[in-house]
Amino acid sequence: MGLPARDDDDIPFSQLIVDSWTSFARTFDPNPDPNYLSSRGFRNTTAMLESSGKWAPVDVQSPTLKHLMWPSKQVKFDAGQRCALLGLPYDYYEGH
């Protein structure tokens, strides 16, 4: 948008998000292919994926989600606190 970057992480983080979403749109997997990234010189996303690991699939027994920050990380799914605050059961959205 023509605005200056807020800090040195703005552009690498934007690249990670774009690379993850375009990978998902292309392959239904948000983890970009390392060979694809390497062949295009996308070093920022490659470095982040090497340090934070892959975006793990959902495990219903022990749900986690990818916390998209810089650096990104896989974290425990914490919707239980949000559901409690809203007065909804934890599985409210499963049937809706």
Backbone as XML, in Angstrom:
<?xml version="1.0"?>
<chain id="A" units="angstrom">
  <residue number="1" name="MET">
    <atom name="N" x="0.811" y="-1.193" z="0.000"/>
    <atom name="CA" x="0.000" y="0.000" z="0.000"/>
    <atom name="C" x="0.858" y="1.262" z="0.000"/>
  </residue>
  <residue number="2" name="GLY">
    <atom name="N" x="2.143" y="1.118" z="-0.175"/>
    <atom name="CA" x="3.008" y="2.279" z="-0.219"/>
    <atom name="C" x="3.476" y="2.765" z="1.139"/>
  </residue>
  <residue number="3" name="LEU">
    <atom name="N" x="3.065" y="2.078" z="2.194"/>
    <atom name="CA" x="3.499" y="2.466" z="3.533"/>
    <atom name="C" x="4.828" y="1.800" z="3.853"/>
  </residue>
  <residue number="4" name="PRO">
    <atom name="N" x="5.646" y="2.441" z="4.678"/>
    <atom name="CA" x="6.908" y="1.797" z="5.047"/>
    <atom name="C" x="6.654" y="0.588" z="5.956"/>
  </residue>
  <residue number="5" name="ALA">
    <atom name="N" x="7.579" y="-0.356" z="5.916"/>
    <atom name="CA" x="7.479" y="-1.531" z="6.791"/>
    <atom name="C" x="7.566" y="-1.078" z="8.242"/>
  </residue>
  <residue number="6" name="ARG">
    <atom name="N" x="6.791" y="-1.727" z="9.105"/>
    <atom name="CA" x="6.825" y="-1.378" z="10.532"/>
    <atom name="C" x="8.105" y="-1.845" z="11.186"/>
  </residue>
  <residue number="7" name="ASP">
    <atom name="N" x="8.602" y="-3.010" z="10.745"/>
    <atom name="CA" x="9.858" y="-3.538" z="11.277"/>
    <atom name="C" x="10.434" y="-4.506" z="10.251"/>
  </residue>
  <residue number="8" name="ASP">
    <atom name="N" x="11.552" y="-5.107" z="10.578"/>
    <atom name="CA" x="12.238" y="-5.990" z="9.634"/>
    <atom name="C" x="11.504" y="-7.303" z="9.381"/>
  </residue>
  <residue number="9" name="ASP">
    <atom name="N" x="10.470" y="-7.604" z="10.164"/>
    <atom name="CA" x="9.728" y="-8.852" z="9.998"/>
    <atom name="C" x="8.508" y="-8.708" z="9.093"/>
  </residue>
  <residue number="10" name="ASP">
    <atom name="N" x="8.108" y="-7.498" z="8.770"/>
    <atom name="CA" x="6.900" y="-7.289" z="7.965"/>
    <atom name="C" x="6.926" y="-8.037" z="6.633"/>
  </residue>
  <residue number="11" name="ILE">
    <atom name="N" x="7.952" y="-7.839" z="5.866"/>
    <atom name="CA" x="8.001" y="-8.444" z="4.539"/>
    <atom name="C" x="8.183" y="-9.961" z="4.626"/>
  </residue>
  <residue number="12" name="PRO">
    <atom name="N" x="9.113" y="-10.478" z="5.448"/>
    <atom name="CA" x="9.214" y="-11.941" z="5.543"/>
    <atom name="C" x="7.911" y="-12.600" z="6.028"/>
  </residue>
  <residue number="13" name="PHE">
    <atom name="N" x="7.227" y="-11.954" z="6.968"/>
    <atom name="CA" x="5.969" y="-12.522" z="7.458"/>
    <atom name="C" x="4.916" y="-12.513" z="6.356"/>
  </residue>
  <residue number="14" name="SER">
    <atom name="N" x="4.821" y="-11.424" z="5.612"/>
    <atom name="CA" x="3.876" y="-11.354" z="4.490"/>
    <atom name="C" x="4.172" y="-12.439" z="3.471"/>
  </residue>
  <residue number="15" name="GLN">
    <atom name="N" x="5.445" y="-12.673" z="3.204"/>
    <atom name="CA" x="5.829" y="-13.715" z="2.254"/>
    <atom name="C" x="5.413" y="-15.091" z="2.766"/>
  </residue>
  <residue number="16" name="LEU">
    <atom name="N" x="5.602" y="-15.345" z="4.050"/>
    <atom name="CA" x="5.188" y="-16.626" z="4.632"/>
    <atom name="C" x="3.684" y="-16.831" z="4.454"/>
  </residue>
  <residue number="17" name="ILE">
    <atom name="N" x="2.903" y="-15.816" z="4.739"/>
    <atom name="CA" x="1.444" y="-15.931" z="4.616"/>
    <atom name="C" x="1.037" y="-16.183" z="3.176"/>
  </residue>
  <residue number="18" name="VAL">
    <atom name="N" x="1.575" y="-15.411" z="2.258"/>
    <atom name="CA" x="1.235" y="-15.582" z="0.839"/>
    <atom name="C" x="1.673" y="-16.965" z="0.350"/>
  </residue>
  <residue number="19" name="ASP">
    <atom name="N" x="2.873" y="-17.385" z="0.704"/>
    <atom name="CA" x="3.361" y="-18.699" z="0.268"/>
    <atom name="C" x="2.515" y="-19.830" z="0.844"/>
  </residue>
  <residue number="20" name="SER">
    <atom name="N" x="2.070" y="-19.692" z="2.097"/>
    <atom name="CA" x="1.235" y="-20.727" z="2.716"/>
    <atom name="C" x="-0.140" y="-20.790" z="2.066"/>
  </residue>
  <residue number="21" name="TRP">
    <atom name="N" x="-0.767" y="-19.642" z="1.861"/>
    <atom name="CA" x="-2.100" y="-19.629" z="1.258"/>
    <atom name="C" x="-2.070" y="-20.076" z="-0.200"/>
  </residue>
  <residue number="22" name="THR">
    <atom name="N" x="-1.054" y="-19.672" z="-0.957"/>
    <atom name="CA" x="-1.001" y="-20.114" z="-2.350"/>
    <atom name="C" x="-0.697" y="-21.609" z="-2.435"/>
  </residue>
  <residue number="23" name="SER">
    <atom name="N" x="0.097" y="-22.126" z="-1.512"/>
    <atom name="CA" x="0.324" y="-23.560" z="-1.471"/>
    <atom name="C" x="-0.991" y="-24.284" z="-1.196"/>
  </residue>
  <residue number="24" name="PHE">
    <atom name="N" x="-1.756" y="-23.770" z="-0.234"/>
    <atom name="CA" x="-3.043" y="-24.381" z="0.084"/>
    <atom name="C" x="-3.992" y="-24.322" z="-1.114"/>
  </residue>
  <residue number="25" name="ALA">
    <atom name="N" x="-4.020" y="-23.192" z="-1.814"/>
    <atom name="CA" x="-4.899" y="-23.054" z="-2.986"/>
    <atom name="C" x="-4.496" y="-24.024" z="-4.102"/>
  </residue>
  <residue number="26" name="ARG">
    <atom name="N" x="-3.197" y="-24.238" z="-4.252"/>
    <atom name="CA" x="-2.696" y="-25.127" z="-5.300"/>
    <atom name="C" x="-2.838" y="-26.595" z="-4.957"/>
  </residue>
  <residue number="27" name="THR">
    <atom name="N" x="-2.576" y="-26.959" z="-3.691"/>
    <atom name="CA" x="-2.418" y="-28.372" z="-3.335"/>
    <atom name="C" x="-3.303" y="-28.850" z="-2.187"/>
  </residue>
  <residue number="28" name="PHE">
    <atom name="N" x="-4.066" y="-27.948" z="-1.573"/>
    <atom name="CA" x="-4.848" y="-28.245" z="-0.366"/>
    <atom name="C" x="-3.956" y="-28.567" z="0.823"/>
  </residue>
  <residue number="29" name="ASP">
    <atom name="N" x="-2.709" y="-28.148" z="0.762"/>
    <atom name="CA" x="-1.742" y="-28.324" z="1.843"/>
    <atom name="C" x="-1.069" y="-26.972" z="2.067"/>
  </residue>
  <residue number="30" name="PRO">
    <atom name="N" x="-1.176" y="-26.390" z="3.265"/>
    <atom name="CA" x="-0.589" y="-25.063" z="3.502"/>
    <atom name="C" x="0.930" y="-25.058" z="3.629"/>
  </residue>
  <residue number="31" name="ASN">
    <atom name="N" x="1.548" y="-26.232" z="3.554"/>
    <atom name="CA" x="3.003" y="-26.336" z="3.651"/>
    <atom name="C" x="3.610" y="-26.248" z="2.251"/>
  </residue>
  <residue number="32" name="PRO">
    <atom name="N" x="4.249" y="-25.120" z="1.932"/>
    <atom name="CA" x="4.852" y="-24.995" z="0.605"/>
    <atom name="C" x="5.942" y="-26.042" z="0.403"/>
  </residue>
  <residue number="33" name="ASP">
    <atom name="N" x="6.043" y="-26.536" z="-0.809"/>
    <atom name="CA" x="7.077" y="-27.507" z="-1.174"/>
    <atom name="C" x="8.446" y="-26.825" z="-1.076"/>
  </residue>
  <residue number="34" name="PRO">
    <atom name="N" x="9.357" y="-27.377" z="-0.273"/>
    <atom name="CA" x="10.685" y="-26.769" z="-0.129"/>
    <atom name="C" x="11.424" y="-26.620" z="-1.457"/>
  </residue>
  <residue number="35" name="ASN">
    <atom name="N" x="11.249" y="-27.571" z="-2.367"/>
    <atom name="CA" x="11.899" y="-27.469" z="-3.681"/>
    <atom name="C" x="11.336" y="-26.301" z="-4.482"/>
  </residue>
  <residue number="36" name="TYR">
    <atom name="N" x="10.042" y="-26.086" z="-4.381"/>
    <atom name="CA" x="9.395" y="-24.952" z="-5.049"/>
    <atom name="C" x="9.960" y="-23.636" z="-4.502"/>
  </residue>
  <residue number="37" name="LEU">
    <atom name="N" x="10.047" y="-23.532" z="-3.187"/>
    <atom name="CA" x="10.574" y="-22.315" z="-2.570"/>
    <atom name="C" x="12.032" y="-22.088" z="-2.960"/>
  </residue>
  <residue number="38" name="SER">
    <atom name="N" x="12.817" y="-23.142" z="-2.911"/>
    <atom name="CA" x="14.241" y="-23.038" z="-3.224"/>
    <atom name="C" x="14.468" y="-22.619" z="-4.676"/>
  </residue>
  <residue number="39" name="SER">
    <atom name="N" x="13.707" y="-23.224" z="-5.591"/>
    <atom name="CA" x="13.902" y="-22.920" z="-7.009"/>
    <atom name="C" x="13.551" y="-21.475" z="-7.337"/>
  </residue>
  <residue number="40" name="ARG">
    <atom name="N" x="12.727" y="-20.858" z="-6.520"/>
    <atom name="CA" x="12.333" y="-19.472" z="-6.746"/>
    <atom name="C" x="13.082" y="-18.485" z="-5.851"/>
  </residue>
  <residue number="41" name="GLY">
    <atom name="N" x="13.971" y="-19.014" z="-5.007"/>
    <atom name="CA" x="14.773" y="-18.149" z="-4.155"/>
    <atom name="C" x="14.000" y="-17.551" z="-2.986"/>
  </residue>
  <residue number="42" name="PHE">
    <atom name="N" x="12.930" y="-18.215" z="-2.560"/>
    <atom name="CA" x="12.103" y="-17.703" z="-1.466"/>
    <atom name="C" x="12.748" y="-18.086" z="-0.131"/>
  </residue>
  <residue number="43" name="ARG">
    <atom name="N" x="13.806" y="-17.419" z="0.224"/>
    <atom name="CA" x="14.598" y="-17.771" z="1.401"/>
    <atom name="C" x="13.903" y="-17.455" z="2.726"/>
  </residue>
  <residue number="44" name="ASN">
    <atom name="N" x="13.113" y="-16.400" z="2.774"/>
    <atom name="CA" x="12.453" y="-16.032" z="4.029"/>
    <atom name="C" x="11.479" y="-17.117" z="4.480"/>
  </residue>
  <residue number="45" name="THR">
    <atom name="N" x="10.631" y="-17.573" z="3.578"/>
    <atom name="CA" x="9.673" y="-18.620" z="3.932"/>
    <atom name="C" x="10.402" y="-19.918" z="4.249"/>
  </residue>
  <residue number="46" name="THR">
    <atom name="N" x="11.418" y="-20.239" z="3.475"/>
    <atom name="CA" x="12.192" y="-21.454" z="3.729"/>
    <atom name="C" x="12.789" y="-21.423" z="5.133"/>
  </residue>
  <residue number="47" name="ALA">
    <atom name="N" x="13.383" y="-20.306" z="5.511"/>
    <atom name="CA" x="13.992" y="-20.190" z="6.845"/>
    <atom name="C" x="12.937" y="-20.325" z="7.940"/>
  </residue>
  <residue number="48" name="MET">
    <atom name="N" x="11.784" y="-19.713" z="7.755"/>
    <atom name="CA" x="10.731" y="-19.798" z="8.767"/>
    <atom name="C" x="10.233" y="-21.227" z="8.904"/>
  </residue>
  <residue number="49" name="LEU">
    <atom name="N" x="10.032" y="-21.907" z="7.799"/>
    <atom name="CA" x="9.546" y="-23.290" z="7.864"/>
    <atom name="C" x="10.579" y="-24.207" z="8.502"/>
  </residue>
  <residue number="50" name="GLU">
    <atom name="N" x="11.841" y="-23.939" z="8.271"/>
    <atom name="CA" x="12.892" y="-24.747" z="8.898"/>
    <atom name="C" x="12.910" y="-24.545" z="10.412"/>
  </residue>
  <residue number="51" name="SER">
    <atom name="N" x="12.621" y="-23.336" z="10.865"/>
    <atom name="CA" x="12.663" y="-23.075" z="12.311"/>
    <atom name="C" x="11.352" y="-23.403" z="13.023"/>
  </residue>
  <residue number="52" name="SER">
    <atom name="N" x="10.217" y="-23.240" z="12.341"/>
    <atom name="CA" x="8.930" y="-23.433" z="13.020"/>
    <atom name="C" x="8.291" y="-24.777" z="12.746"/>
  </residue>
  <residue number="53" name="GLY">
    <atom name="N" x="8.746" y="-25.475" z="11.731"/>
    <atom name="CA" x="8.153" y="-26.764" z="11.394"/>
    <atom name="C" x="6.943" y="-26.632" z="10.492"/>
  </residue>
  <residue number="54" name="LYS">
    <atom name="N" x="6.451" y="-27.778" z="10.051"/>
    <atom name="CA" x="5.298" y="-27.807" z="9.152"/>
    <atom name="C" x="4.008" y="-27.481" z="9.891"/>
  </residue>
  <residue number="55" name="TRP">
    <atom name="N" x="3.034" y="-27.065" z="9.126"/>
    <atom name="CA" x="1.682" y="-26.838" z="9.622"/>
    <atom name="C" x="1.070" y="-28.230" z="9.771"/>
  </residue>
  <residue number="56" name="ALA">
    <atom name="N" x="0.839" y="-28.654" z="10.995"/>
    <atom name="CA" x="0.369" y="-30.014" z="11.265"/>
    <atom name="C" x="-1.123" y="-30.156" z="10.968"/>
  </residue>
  <residue number="57" name="PRO">
    <atom name="N" x="-1.528" y="-31.329" z="10.467"/>
    <atom name="CA" x="-2.957" y="-31.580" z="10.271"/>
    <atom name="C" x="-3.685" y="-31.612" z="11.617"/>
  </residue>
  <residue number="58" name="VAL">
    <atom name="N" x="-4.974" y="-31.423" z="11.587"/>
    <atom name="CA" x="-5.768" y="-31.434" z="12.810"/>
    <atom name="C" x="-5.842" y="-32.849" z="13.366"/>
  </residue>
  <residue number="59" name="ASP">
    <atom name="N" x="-5.598" y="-32.970" z="14.642"/>
    <atom name="CA" x="-5.731" y="-34.227" z="15.376"/>
    <atom name="C" x="-6.853" y="-34.003" z="16.381"/>
  </residue>
  <residue number="60" name="VAL">
    <atom name="N" x="-8.009" y="-34.655" z="16.183"/>
    <atom name="CA" x="-9.156" y="-34.403" z="17.048"/>
    <atom name="C" x="-8.917" y="-34.805" z="18.492"/>
  </residue>
  <residue number="61" name="GLN">
    <atom name="N" x="-7.992" y="-35.731" z="18.719"/>
    <atom name="CA" x="-7.697" y="-36.153" z="20.085"/>
    <atom name="C" x="-6.851" y="-35.123" z="20.831"/>
  </residue>
  <residue number="62" name="SER">
    <atom name="N" x="-6.029" y="-34.406" z="20.112"/>
    <atom name="CA" x="-5.158" y="-33.398" z="20.705"/>
    <atom name="C" x="-5.035" y="-32.230" z="19.725"/>
  </residue>
  <residue number="63" name="PRO">
    <atom name="N" x="-6.102" y="-31.428" z="19.602"/>
    <atom name="CA" x="-6.119" y="-30.392" z="18.560"/>
    <atom name="C" x="-5.099" y="-29.268" z="18.788"/>
  </residue>
  <residue number="64" name="THR">
    <atom name="N" x="-4.442" y="-28.913" z="17.705"/>
    <atom name="CA" x="-3.515" y="-27.785" z="17.699"/>
    <atom name="C" x="-3.824" y="-26.924" z="16.486"/>
  </residue>
  <residue number="65" name="LEU">
    <atom name="N" x="-3.225" y="-25.754" z="16.454"/>
    <atom name="CA" x="-3.362" y="-24.880" z="15.297"/>
    <atom name="C" x="-2.048" y="-24.160" z="15.069"/>
  </residue>
  <residue number="66" name="LYS">
    <atom name="N" x="-1.887" y="-23.636" z="13.875"/>
    <atom name="CA" x="-0.671" y="-22.901" z="13.543"/>
    <atom name="C" x="-0.898" y="-21.448" z="13.937"/>
  </residue>
  <residue number="67" name="HIS">
    <atom name="N" x="-0.095" y="-20.971" z="14.871"/>
    <atom name="CA" x="-0.163" y="-19.592" z="15.330"/>
    <atom name="C" x="0.673" y="-18.764" z="14.369"/>
  </residue>
  <residue number="68" name="LEU">
    <atom name="N" x="0.018" y="-18.039" z="13.477"/>
    <atom name="CA" x="0.709" y="-17.305" z="12.427"/>
    <atom name="C" x="1.221" y="-15.976" z="12.952"/>
  </residue>
  <residue number="69" name="MET">
    <atom name="N" x="2.365" y="-16.053" z="13.524"/>
    <atom name="CA" x="3.088" y="-14.892" z="14.026"/>
    <atom name="C" x="4.504" y="-15.001" z="13.485"/>
  </residue>
  <residue number="70" name="TRP">
    <atom name="N" x="5.344" y="-14.077" z="13.834"/>
    <atom name="CA" x="6.763" y="-14.180" z="13.453"/>
    <atom name="C" x="7.564" y="-14.247" z="14.715"/>
  </residue>
  <residue number="71" name="PRO">
    <atom name="N" x="8.097" y="-15.358" z="15.118"/>
    <atom name="CA" x="8.050" y="-16.632" z="14.403"/>
    <atom name="C" x="6.740" y="-17.389" z="14.641"/>
  </residue>
  <residue number="72" name="SER">
    <atom name="N" x="6.374" y="-18.197" z="13.675"/>
    <atom name="CA" x="5.164" y="-19.014" z="13.770"/>
    <atom name="C" x="5.458" y="-20.267" z="14.574"/>
  </residue>
  <residue number="73" name="LYS">
    <atom name="N" x="4.381" y="-20.840" z="15.114"/>
    <atom name="CA" x="4.546" y="-22.093" z="15.850"/>
    <atom name="C" x="3.214" y="-22.814" z="15.934"/>
  </residue>
  <residue number="74" name="GLN">
    <atom name="N" x="3.275" y="-24.112" z="16.143"/>
    <atom name="CA" x="2.088" y="-24.928" z="16.349"/>
    <atom name="C" x="1.745" y="-24.844" z="17.835"/>
  </residue>
  <residue number="75" name="VAL">
    <atom name="N" x="0.507" y="-24.505" z="18.164"/>
    <atom name="CA" x="0.101" y="-24.331" z="19.558"/>
    <atom name="C" x="-1.172" y="-25.119" z="19.852"/>
  </residue>
  <residue number="76" name="LYS">
    <atom name="N" x="-1.421" y="-25.341" z="21.116"/>
    <atom name="CA" x="-2.636" y="-26.033" z="21.559"/>
    <atom name="C" x="-3.859" y="-25.208" z="21.172"/>
  </residue>
  <residue number="77" name="PHE">
    <atom name="N" x="-4.879" y="-25.893" z="20.694"/>
    <atom name="CA" x="-6.134" y="-25.251" z="20.329"/>
    <atom name="C" x="-6.827" y="-24.788" z="21.602"/>
  </residue>
  <residue number="78" name="ASP">
    <atom name="N" x="-7.098" y="-23.504" z="21.713"/>
    <atom name="CA" x="-7.624" y="-22.955" z="22.965"/>
    <atom name="C" x="-9.046" y="-22.412" z="22.851"/>
  </residue>
  <residue number="79" name="ALA">
    <atom name="N" x="-9.844" y="-22.993" z="21.968"/>
    <atom name="CA" x="-11.211" y="-22.506" z="21.788"/>
    <atom name="C" x="-12.066" y="-22.739" z="23.020"/>
  </residue>
  <residue number="80" name="GLY">
    <atom name="N" x="-11.665" y="-23.657" z="23.884"/>
    <atom name="CA" x="-12.450" y="-23.926" z="25.084"/>
    <atom name="C" x="-12.653" y="-22.686" z="25.922"/>
  </residue>
  <residue number="81" name="GLN">
    <atom name="N" x="-11.615" y="-21.875" z="26.070"/>
    <atom name="CA" x="-11.743" y="-20.635" z="26.836"/>
    <atom name="C" x="-12.689" y="-19.658" z="26.151"/>
  </residue>
  <residue number="82" name="ARG">
    <atom name="N" x="-12.592" y="-19.575" z="24.835"/>
    <atom name="CA" x="-13.479" y="-18.666" z="24.093"/>
    <atom name="C" x="-14.928" y="-19.126" z="24.183"/>
  </residue>
  <residue number="83" name="CYS">
    <atom name="N" x="-15.152" y="-20.436" z="24.035"/>
    <atom name="CA" x="-16.507" y="-20.975" z="24.127"/>
    <atom name="C" x="-17.091" y="-20.723" z="25.513"/>
  </residue>
  <residue number="84" name="ALA">
    <atom name="N" x="-16.285" y="-20.912" z="26.549"/>
    <atom name="CA" x="-16.753" y="-20.676" z="27.920"/>
    <atom name="C" x="-17.132" y="-19.210" z="28.096"/>
  </residue>
  <residue number="85" name="LEU">
    <atom name="N" x="-16.327" y="-18.310" z="27.557"/>
    <atom name="CA" x="-16.616" y="-16.881" z="27.668"/>
    <atom name="C" x="-17.941" y="-16.542" z="26.989"/>
  </residue>
  <residue number="86" name="LEU">
    <atom name="N" x="-18.221" y="-17.194" z="25.865"/>
    <atom name="CA" x="-19.463" y="-16.938" z="25.127"/>
    <atom name="C" x="-20.639" y="-17.751" z="25.655"/>
  </residue>
  <residue number="87" name="GLY">
    <atom name="N" x="-20.374" y="-18.662" z="26.608"/>
    <atom name="CA" x="-21.435" y="-19.496" z="27.156"/>
    <atom name="C" x="-21.871" y="-20.595" z="26.203"/>
  </residue>
  <residue number="88" name="LEU">
    <atom name="N" x="-20.969" y="-21.034" z="25.317"/>
    <atom name="CA" x="-21.283" y="-22.081" z="24.355"/>
    <atom name="C" x="-20.530" y="-23.356" z="24.715"/>
  </residue>
  <residue number="89" name="PRO">
    <atom name="N" x="-21.109" y="-24.529" z="24.400"/>
    <atom name="CA" x="-20.356" y="-25.754" z="24.634"/>
    <atom name="C" x="-19.168" y="-25.821" z="23.676"/>
  </residue>
  <residue number="90" name="TYR">
    <atom name="N" x="-18.136" y="-26.530" z="24.066"/>
    <atom name="CA" x="-16.904" y="-26.632" z="23.284"/>
    <atom name="C" x="-17.168" y="-27.129" z="21.862"/>
  </residue>
  <residue number="91" name="ASP">
    <atom name="N" x="-18.123" y="-28.033" z="21.697"/>
    <atom name="CA" x="-18.404" y="-28.600" z="20.375"/>
    <atom name="C" x="-19.533" y="-27.876" z="19.630"/>
  </residue>
  <residue number="92" name="TYR">
    <atom name="N" x="-19.857" y="-26.670" z="20.030"/>
    <atom name="CA" x="-20.956" y="-25.904" z="19.448"/>
    <atom name="C" x="-20.904" y="-25.845" z="17.925"/>
  </residue>
  <residue number="93" name="TYR">
    <atom name="N" x="-19.736" y="-25.562" z="17.355"/>
    <atom name="CA" x="-19.636" y="-25.356" z="15.917"/>
    <atom name="C" x="-19.580" y="-26.638" z="15.108"/>
  </residue>
  <residue number="94" name="GLU">
    <atom name="N" x="-19.449" y="-27.789" z="15.754"/>
    <atom name="CA" x="-19.387" y="-29.040" z="15.005"/>
    <atom name="C" x="-20.675" y="-29.335" z="14.274"/>
  </residue>
  <residue number="95" name="GLY">
    <atom name="N" x="-21.822" y="-29.011" z="14.855"/>
    <atom name="CA" x="-23.100" y="-29.336" z="14.221"/>
    <atom name="C" x="-23.742" y="-28.180" z="13.493"/>
  </residue>
  <residue number="96" name="HIS">
    <atom name="N" x="-23.064" y="-27.038" z="13.429"/>
    <atom name="CA" x="-23.666" y="-25.855" z="12.798"/>
    <atom name="C" x="-23.010" y="-25.516" z="11.497"/>
  </residue>
</chain>
